[in-house]
């Protein structure tokens, strides 16, 4: 069984990023509520069941798996957290994908809507 998710939204995002660095699709998927929405480049993707979530997130993971195995890593200089009531948060994270030689392959902001479900944070929406 995986470690419990942190109770702090910023720590949750750091743990989520660690799952990407470990190429752990199960842990990555576990971070998301079902259903969840992803908004990317003008399109909304509905991950309304386990299969859709695994297919969508798995495709992203496969695009980086070889570089991760070679030592590339996702990193972030920090997370901007805005709490939204007792059970919500909006977190913006800057994702930087750095190759082993130090060059940056990707660098972009990503905003998440987190909700507390069954006593823990989960991603309800992801806006790339």
N, C-alpha and C positions, 0 to 999 in steps of 0.2 A: 504494500500500500504506500502511496505517496505521502510525503509530509503534509500536514495541514497547511492550508493557505493562510498567510499572515492576515491579521485583523486590521492592519493599517493599509489604506489604499495605495500609498507610494511603495510600501514593501511588497504588496500584492503584485504591482507592476514589475518590480525588480525580480520577483520569483517567476513571473510569467516570462520575462526575458531570459532567465536562466533555462527555462524549459525549451525555448527556441535554440539556445546555444547547445543544449544537450540533444537536440533533434528528437525530443520526446513528444511525439504526436498525441499520445494519450493524455499527458499532463497539459499540453497546449489546449486540447479540446475541453478538458475538465475546467479550464478557466472560464469558459463561456456558458451562459445560461442557454437553455433551449426553450423557446426560440430566441434567436439573436439576429440582429441586422448588421450588415456591413455596407457602408456607403463608400464607393471608390470611383473616382473619375466620372461622376454623374449617374452612376448605376447603383441601385440598391440590391444587395444579395440577401435573400432570406435564408438563414440557416435554421429551418423550422423543425429539423429532426436530426438525430445522431448521424445518419448517413450524409446528409447535406453538409453538416458541420465538418465531418472528417474529410469529405471530398474537397471542400473549399480550402480549409487550412492545410490539408495534406499537399495540395498543389503548390502552395507557397513554400512549404517546408522542402519539398523535393527540389525546388529551384535553388536552394542554398545548401542542400545536404553535402554535396561534394566539397564545397569550400569550407563548411563547418568541420568536416572530417580532416581537412588539410590545416586547420588551425584558425580559420577566420572566426570572428566573434561579433555578435550584436552587443552594443553598449549604448548607454545613455548618460548624458551629463546631469540628468535629474528629471523629476516629474513635477509638474505643476498640478496641484490638487485643489479642487473646489468642492467642499462638502455640500450636498443638496438634501437637507433634512436628515432624519435619523438613518435612513437606509439607502442613500444615494450619494454618488460622487461623480464628478467629471474630472478626468485625469488626462492631461496632455503630456505626451512623452516624445522626445526627439530620439528616433531610432537611427543609429549609426552602425553600418556594417563595415567592419574593418578587416582587411586581409592580413595575413601573417606578416607581410612586409610593411604594414602600417598604412598602406593606401586605403582610401575610403571608396567603397563600391556603391554604397547607398547612404543617404542622409536626408531624413524627412520627418516632419512632425506627424503625430498620430494622436487622435483624441478618442477617448473611451468613455462611455457611460457605464458606470458600475452600479450594481444594485446588491443589497444584502438579501440573499435567498438561503433559507435554511441555516441561518446563523453565520454565513460567510459571504465574502464578496464574490461576484460573478460579473462577467462582461455581458451587458445587454445590447450594446451598440458600439460599433467601431467605425470611426469616420477618418478615412485616410486622405 
